[in-house]
Amino acid sequence: MTLEKPAEDIKALARRFGIRICDDISEFVFVREKKQIIPYAFAKQKGILPLEESGGEIIAATSDPMDLASLEELRLYLDKSIIPVYCSKAVLETAIEQCYRQKEGEAKRLFSDLSQPKNASAKEEMVEGYDLLEQGDQNPVIRMVNAIILEAIQQGASDIHLEPGELQLSVRYRIDGALVKRDTPPRDAQAAICTRIKVMAKMDIAEHRLPQDGRIKLNHGGREIDFRVSTIPTVYGERIVLRILDRGNIVLGLEKIGMDEKTLKAFRRMIHAPEGIVLVTGPTGSGKTTTLYSALSEMNSDDTNILTIEDPVEYKLKGISQMNVNPRIDLDFAKGLRHFLRQDPDVIMIGEIRDRETAEIAIQASLTGHLVLSTLHTNDAPSAITRLADMGIEPYLLSSSLIGVLAQRLVRRICPHCRISYTPLDDELAELGLTKDQLSEGKLFRGEGCELCFHTGYKGRHGIYELMPMHAKIKAQVMKSADAQELRKAARGFQMVSLFEQGCQLVTHGLSTSSEILRVTRIDEKAQIEG
């Protein structure tokens, strides 16, 4: 077996042979203009990419300056002299993806071209892990499904929704937490598209009456992407949602997820406690899993045994043992947790506390010397304690086991490319509880909408957090009553910053908009703060 040489050794080799070294090749003409003069399969297999033509010669990037055979093949293929430049493998793969990425409107063009979908087979065998950019001579249905998936990936979507209606099949992408409608395929193509996705996800294509779940694994320019697929029957046909799990997009690290310095410092103290329970709460899609994974990554070391039980495991973490729940064999969170305690764990992560049994075992684990991390679906931090009390957990167990609760949301960031300032009306400031004196030059910001943000005015997301450490007075309040309003008052006495207040800080700093903050935080939160 040959070991891959370190990048510095290869770079030194390139210098020795007098080959130009480039750390960024995205601005070369062919890459910038997405000009493709060799097939994608050739570029990917040989690890070589033409960058531009100069004086009848082709400048081509390679990540292996010793691969003279591939350079010679390129010379014969193009019948032109080749001038090699060296770049790292990661830079080369990114440039290949950029050069061969799907053109804007390709999905729309394929929809209009698909005039007779019933004559095109959607049942062609699915090869797991095939590259979406390598189209080949696929039939129209397969090319159309690939185009939808490619468009979603390139636009940074987290989900693809295919929704059958009476007259048409609607395609929507969830981008930065909001659903955006895209071009609609012809209604006649619905059955073929559904069948193709079922083939890809290894589902039963003959079953149309029951919900089904499946998984797809594909490559996109050297990047492995997983999809969770769910189908349900509706009155107009099967509705399909594909959740995109792109490992290349996940950003792990507590300092990278948008926590302010004070919250980050306090949360770090919690997760480095020797025992107890730390809960992360929020609705679906609020970034809870990313926060927990970031915490686990920080705690991960050779002297710490970390086990997780999830439904399902979304991203695999090196050095951490992760287990999927499996209802088919009666393996739920509670049963998995019982067995975890025999595995000598230091840290246990539970995907979600859903019932009393799981909560009781989690508390038992925390009281016997383990640190337990988990999630709950509640609107704010104090409500997590109320939810556990409603499950039947005794107040004395909650006060003795809980270390703290973190509530979070993800808000859309203003697109930096079309960001403009404006003078807000008094009504808008009143909704946020702000005055013009608190604003920089009396201005707020919003996005006008541009091609880079798909005319939404937003690009990317930022986390807002509400951290409630279990101080002595809060524990005393839990023993008296687990009422969320009373717990909030006690936490406010320790200067707990609410989700709404953190969101308003983002607005004043020009990172998000007032409408976005009001969309994702509770309407009655301002009243709670004042109370």
N, C-alpha and C positions, 0 to 999 in steps of 0.2 A: 504494500500500500504506500503510495507517495503522499507525503504531507505537503499541504499548501504552504508556500513560502510567505513569510510576513510581508506586509505591504511596503515597509521601509526597505527590505532587501530587493523587492521588485523595482522600486523607485530608483534605488542605487544602480541596479542593472540597466535601467532605461537611460540614466545619465551616462553610464559607461559607453553605451552604444550611440550616444548623441541623439537620443530620441527626446523630443519636446515633451515636457510634463505639464498637464493641465488639471487643476483641481475643480474646474467648472467648465463644462462643454455645452451648456444650455444655450449660449448666445451664438454658436456657430450657425451658419445660414440654413443648412438642411434641418437642424433640430428646431430652430426658431420658427421656420416656415413649415415644419412637419413634412418635408419632402422625402419621399421614400424611393430610393433608386435600387435597393435590393430587397428581396422578400424578407418578411419578419422572421420566418423560420431560420434563414441563413444568418441574420444578425444575432439572433438569440443563441443558436447552436454554436456558432464560431466565436461569439463574444467580440464582435467587431461592428463598427458603425461608421459609415461615410458621414463626414461633417460638412464639407464644402468642396467646391471645385475651384482651383486656382491655377491659371496658366496651363490648362489641359491636364493637370494632375489632380488626384483626389486625396484630400486630407482625411484620414480615417482614424478613429479612436480604437484602442485596444487596451485591455487590462492585463495582457500577457505579451510583453515585448519579445519573448522567445518563441512565440507561436508564429514562426515564419511561414508555415504551410498555409494557415488561414489567410495571411496577407497575400500570398501568391495566388490562392483561389480567388480572392477578391479582385486581384489584378487581371486574371484571366476572364472573370465574369464581366467586368466593366471595360476590359480592353484599354485600360489607362494605367499610368504609373501611380503608385500608392505612396503617400508620405504618412507614416504612422506617427500618432501622438499617444502618449501614455496617460491613462486616468485610472482611478481605482475601480474595482468591480461594482461597488455601490453606485458610483457616479455614472458609470456606463449603463447599468440597468435602468437607472432613472431616466437617462437620456433616450434610451430605446423606447421606454414606455411613453415618454413625451412625444417622440417622433411618430410613433405608430398608434397613438391614442385615437379613439374614435372621433370623427369629425362631428361638430355641432350639427344637430338636426338629422343625424344618420338614422336614428330610430324612426323619426317622422317619415323619412324617405322610404324606409322599409315597409312601414304601415301602408303607405299609398301603393307600393309595388305589389303588395300581397293581395291580389285580386281574387285568387282561387285557393284559399288556404286548405280546403278540404282535400285537394288533390296532392298536397305536400305532406309527407309522413313526418309526424312529430315523435315517432317511436324509435328513431335511430338510437343504437346502443350508446349509453353515456360512459365515457372513459373518465374515471375520477381524476381530478387534478389537471385536466387539460387547460391550455392557456386561452383565455378569452380573446386575446389579440390575434391569435392564429386562426383566421376565419376559414381558409381553404375553400372547398367547393360545397359548402353546406347548403341544405335546402332552405327555402325562405323562412319557414317557421323557426328553425334552429337559429338562423341568423337574426331573426327578429327578437327572440328571447335573449340571445347574447347581447344585442344592441341595447335592450332595456336594462340589463344588468350592468353593462359597461357604462351607460350613461349615468346610472345611479352611483356607481363607484367613483366616477370622475367628478361628479358634483358633490361628493362627500356625504351621501345619504346614509342613514342608519337603517332604514327600512324601505322596502318596496311594497306598495299596496296595489293589487289587481282586483278591481271591484266590478262585478258584472251588474249591468243595469238593464232596463227594458229595451233600450235602443242602442246602447254602446257599452264597451268595456273600458272602464276608467283606470288610468295608471297615475298613481301619486307616489311621490318620494317624500320621506321625512328627512328634511335637511335642517340641521341645528334645532331640532325639537319641534319644528312646524311642518305640517303637510303642505306640499306644493304640487299642484296638478300639472301633469305633462300631457303630451300628445296621446290621443286615444286610438288604439288599433281598431280595425273594422270589427263589428259585432260578430261576423261570421268566423273570425279567427279565434274566438274565445276558447272553444273546445280544444283546438290544436295547441294553443299556448298552454292551457291547463295540463294537457296530456304531456307536453314536453317537459314542463317543470316537474311533474310527478315522476317521469322517467329519470330525470336528473337527481331527484331526491330519493329514488328507490321506493316509491310509494305504489300502492295498488291502483293502477290506472282504470280498473273496471269498477272501483268503488266510488260512487258519487253521492251516497246518502249519509255517510258518516264522516266526522272530522278526522283528519289524519295529520301526523307530524313526521318530518323527515329532515335530512341534512344533506347539504351539497358542499363539496370541496373543489375549488377552482384556483387557477393561478392567474395573476394579472401582472404581466411584465416582470416575472421572477418573484412576485409577492404572493404568498399563499393566503387565500381568503376563504373563510367558512361561512355558510349560510344556514340559518335555522328556518325551516319551511313549515308553515301551518296552513291547512285548508279547512274551510267549513262550508257546508251546503247552505245556500240561500235560495230565495224563490226564483231568482234569475240565473242560477248556476253557482258554481263553486267560487268562493272568495279566497284569494291566496295572499298571504303576507310572508315576505322573505326578510328576516333579520340579518343584516350584514355584520359579520364579525371579522373586522379587518385588523389583524395584529399590528400592521404597520401604522395604524392610526391611534392605537392606545398609548396614552402618555402616562407613565407610572412615575411616582415620586411626589411626596406630600408638598414639596416646595413648588411643584409644577401645576397643581390643580386649582390655584387661585385663592388659597386661604390667606387672609391677612396675617401679619406677623404675630399678633397677640393670640389669635385663635390657633394658629399653627403650633406655637409654643405650648399652649395648654393641652392641645390634642396629643402632641408628642409625649407629654408627661403621662397621659392616660394609657397610651398603647405600650408604654414601657413599664407599666405596673406589673408586679409579679403575679397578681391574681385579680379576678373580678370580671365584670361584664362591661363592654363598651358597645353601645348601639348606634347605628347610623340609620336615620329615618328619612323618608321622602317618598313621593310617588314613583311609579315606574318611569324609567328614563331620566332620573334626576342625578345619575352619576354615583350611586351608592356603591356599586361593585368596584368602580375605578378607585374610589376612596379606600375601600377595604384592601384591594390589591396593592395600592400604594403603601398602605400601612404594613401589610405583610412583607412586601419587598424590603422595607426599611428594617423590619425585625429579623429578616432571614439571615441566618449565619450558621456556621458549622456546629455551634454548641446549642442550637435551638431546634426543637422538633415541632414543626408546624404541620397541622392536618386541616384540611378543609372538606366540607360536604356541601355540595351545591346542586342546583336544579336549573339548568345543567352547568357543567364547568365551561365557562365562556372563553377563558384564556389560560393556557398552561404556563405555570410559573416554575422556573428552574429551582430545584432544591426543596420544593414543597410538595407534599403528598396530597393530591386532590381526588375526591371521590364524587361520582354522580349518584343522586338518588335514582331509584328505579322502581316505580309503583308496580310494574308487572311481576316482580319477584318479591313484593312487599318490603322493599328497602326504602324506608322513608327517613326523614331527618332524625326522628327519635331513635329508631333502631340503629342507624349509623353512629349516632352519638354514643350509645351504650358501648359499642365495640371500640370506638375511639379511645375511651377511657382505659382500655386494656393495652393501648399502643404507646403508653408512656409519653403523652404529648406535653409540651410546654404551652403552646398556643393552639386554640381551636377556632376555626372560622365556620360559622353556620350561615348558609346562603340566606335563610329567612326564618324567623320564629313565627310559625303559623298557628300553633295550638298550645294548649296547656301542657301537654306531655313534653313537647320539645323545650318549652320554657323551663319546666321543672328540672329537666336533665341538665340544661345549660347552667342554671343556678347551682345545681349540685356540683357540677364540674368547677365552677368558679369558687365555690366554698371549700373545695378540696385541693386548692393550689394551682389552678389553671387560669390562664387569661383567655377569655372567650370574646370573640368579635362576631356581631351579627347585625341583621337589618330588620326593620319593621316598616310597614306602610302606614305612617301617620303624617299629619300635616305639619307638626312642629315638634320640638324636643319634649316639652312637658307632656304632650299627649301620649308619648311612648309609655310613660309610667302608668297613665290611666288605662291604656290598652292592655298592659300586662295584668293590672289589677282586675280588669273585666274578664280576663281569661281565668281568673281564680287564684292568682299568685298572692300569697300573704304579704301584707305591707312590710313586716319585719324582714322577710327574705329579700325584698326589693331594696330596702334601705341598707342592708348589710352586703349585698352582692354588686349592685350597680356602681360603676365608677363615674360614668357620664354618658350623655346622649348628644349626638351631633345630628341636627336636621340640615338638609341641604336642598338646593335647587340649581338648575342650570339656566342662565339667561343668555339670550343672544347678544353678541357684541356688535357694535356699529361697524359697518364695513369701513376700513381705513382708507379705501380708494375713492369713496364718494362721500366722505364725512363732511358735513357742513354745520355751521353754528346758526342759532336762531334765538330770538328773544321770546321766552315762554310767556303765556298768558297767566294771569293771576290764578285762574281756576286750576290750571295744570300744576302750579306750584302748591296750591292749597291741598290738592290730592296727595302730594308727596310730603306735606308738612314742612315745606322749605320756604325761605324768603330769598329775594333777589340778592341780598347781602351775602348769602352763603354761596353764591355762584361766582365763578370767575368772569369778571366783566359783565355780570348779569345775563350770561348766555348759557344755553344748553346745546346739545348736539343731536343730530340724527343723520341717517344715510339717505342720500337722494335716490339711490338705485343705479347700478351699473352692470355691465356684462360680467364682471368678476364675482358679483354677489347675486347674479341672476335676477337683478332688478328688485331685490327684496330690501336692500338697505342694511342687511346684516350679513356678517361672515364670521363664523366661529362662535364658541360659547364660553362663558365665564361662570365659575361657581360662586354661589353665595351661601353662607354658613351661619348656623345658630348653634352655639355650643353651650350646653348646660352641665357643668361639673356638679357632682353630688356633694355639695358642702353640707356641713352639720345641720344648718337651719333647714335646708331642703329635705334632708333625711328626716328631720323632726316633723316636717309638714307631711311627708309620705306616711309616717306613722299615724298622724291625725286624720288625713284625708288625701286620696290620690286624685282629687279634682284638678283638672288641667289649669283652670283659671287661678286657683290658689297657688299651685306650683309655679306658674308663670310669675306671679307677684313676688314669690320668695326668690326666684332666680333673678328677677329684675333688681332686687335688693343687692345682688352681687354683680351688678352692671352687665348682665347678659345682653349681648347685642342681637337683636332679632333679625330674621331674614329680610323683613321689610326695610329696616334701617341699613343693613348691608347693601341692599339693592339701591337705596337712595344715594349711598356713597358712590356707587358705580356711576349713577346718573350725573352727580356733580363733578366727577372726574372725567366725564365725556366718554365712558366706555360702553354705556347702554342707554336706553331711552326710558322715559317715564311709562309709556304704554307697555313696554316689555316687563318692567318690574311689577306693574299692577296686574299683568296677565298671569304671572307665575307665583305671586304671593297672595296670601289670603286677603279678601276684601275687608274683613273686620279687624285686620291686624293693627291698624292705626288706633282703633278704639282700645284694643288690648294693651298697646304701649302706653296710651294715656291713662288707662286704668291701673 
